[in-house]
Amino acid sequence: MCGVVGFVSKHGLAQKNVLRGLSCLEYRGYDSTGFACIDQQSRLHIQKVVGSLNNLIPALEAKSIDGTIAIGHTRWATHGMATLENAHPHTDCGQSLALIHNGIIENHQILRKQLQQQGHTFTSESDSEVIAHLAETFIQEQLRPSAILQKLSETLQGAYAYIILSQNFPNQLLIARNRSPLCLAIGKDGIFVASDPLAFPEQVDQMLFLPDKSYAVVTHNEYQIFDFVGNLLDVQLEKADKLVVVSGKGDYEHYMLKEIFEQKQAILRTLYEYKSGQTIQERLGLSTQAIKELEEITIVGCGTSFHAGLIGQFFLESIAQVATTVQLGSEFRHKTFLPRKKSVCIAISQSGQTADTLEAVELVKQHKVPVVALTNVAQSSLARESNGLLVTQAGPEIAVASTKAFSTQVATLYWLAHQIALVKGLIDNTSMLQVEQDLEAVASMLEANIAVHKDSIVADLDLYVSFKNYIFLGRHVTYPFALEAALKLKEISYIFSQAYSAGELKHGPLALVDATVPVILFSHPDESIYKKIVANAQEVKARKGFLIVFACQGQEELLELADKSFIMQTGPALLSPLAMTGVMQFFCYVLAKKMGRSIDKPRNLAKSVTVE
Ligand code: F6R
């Protein structure tokens, strides 16, 4: 994980630009933050702190260090705890260089041992520190910057994007990437390097993504990029995307709350984007024939995106009539992938940067199966690795807990299933129009349901926060929705919560139920499923469980069993999770707020999970 940023300027003031860049990269982790620069007298300064940029800024102000060349790092701890020693930048024994790194060096243990035998002293537990000591040995061999980077690429194994700042090359940044992302932008006053274009200032209009397995030497006005064999690469600059402007929280106390209330507009914008411009064939990168003949869809994703995929499976199977499986990115590599001939993979990722999902995509591509990215970031690694692209228009999602990305993913999958059905001749254009209207209506219900229930949720908060554990239940499409609800509650409130298929309750989890355990049950509009849900609710009540239901209109029997209930407008049955999304997220949000949690940046988490 972690975010790296660097700036080589013509006139100085590198610090301001690096700190601004870092503030945009905190979604990649905030366990510690660090800065390094070389001043006019070629002295190297390093400042690091535990915690976020808020702690670094006063520390830097106290020292007033700046220069024409600087780097910054925001960390999500993998190897070694979140301490000052493990914070980046790391340095060499001679303290003449500063190194920042995103990724994991897989052969760090063996390298560390070898370097220690050669007399190097390590000051941290971090895998990254080996890069600093290795670079030191190559500098001592009097190698040129490009030769140092070449030697490092031959020695290091694992995923990395790193930047080295050295007193020996005081006007150059040495950068390299293998699997972890790194990009570069040309500014008026110098050249920027970062893990994500988000870190570039608005005035920058030309940028490039470093190709995988490449390194570069960067000065304030030029750069040369090489592949790991040492060939000079001609990488075209592209226009920087100006849409990634992060607006503030406005009147909202937290980004999460703002993003919950942005969902209706996000769904409408996403639909609008799909209805205009490209055809479904162009978006998927598949011919009409290929869509008609699809035998199988494999969905991969992690966390909330995985849950959206599980809901989408119901859409793709029942509407588009295509057999669909949903796989966790992190588990996919351990399985045997036996794709049918006419197969496509849909990789779902809000950030488009999740390492486990990207790794799964690489494996899928080895089987020559086309990949469609369903992402919120059009310029992400996932978007660039894929044959087809569906971009949700949620806008930047800042809170770590995913909200509007989830609802736009679910809306996209519903729309997509109908588009495939349309191409296959299973539905006609009139039905497609109705589908789009339904989605628009459910987007409004999502918002209206929050308005109806928010006061009663807040009124009972003392009761809700008194519980130590929560069980969530659902059936059919509301089962994966229950998984998402349990994830949401645990990640922001730290209350242990677990989801089960309501039918599975009697196969074990019922043993947990008593008067102290609240069970949140998501109902379903379909009559036959509803009947089973009522039976499950009775099982809970028979064990004195505290039953909270998200019911659909007219479900009186269920309401009578409930200790607390929220009646939802739901629209078409398959879209009921979407209609319930806002209230579920709001419930989790206010619980976490009542408990005084760090809602936008929960402990131990980061927005983008760029390590496997
Ligand atoms: C939960 C959450 C995570 C992400 C997961 C995948 O609220 O945000 O579970 O959904 O880390 O991230 P993306 O969608 O960026 O691949």
Residues whose N, C-alpha, C, O or C-beta is under 5 A from the ligand:
A	BS01	F6R	C302 G303 T304 S305 I348 S349 Q350 S351 G352 T354 V400 A401 S402 K607 V609
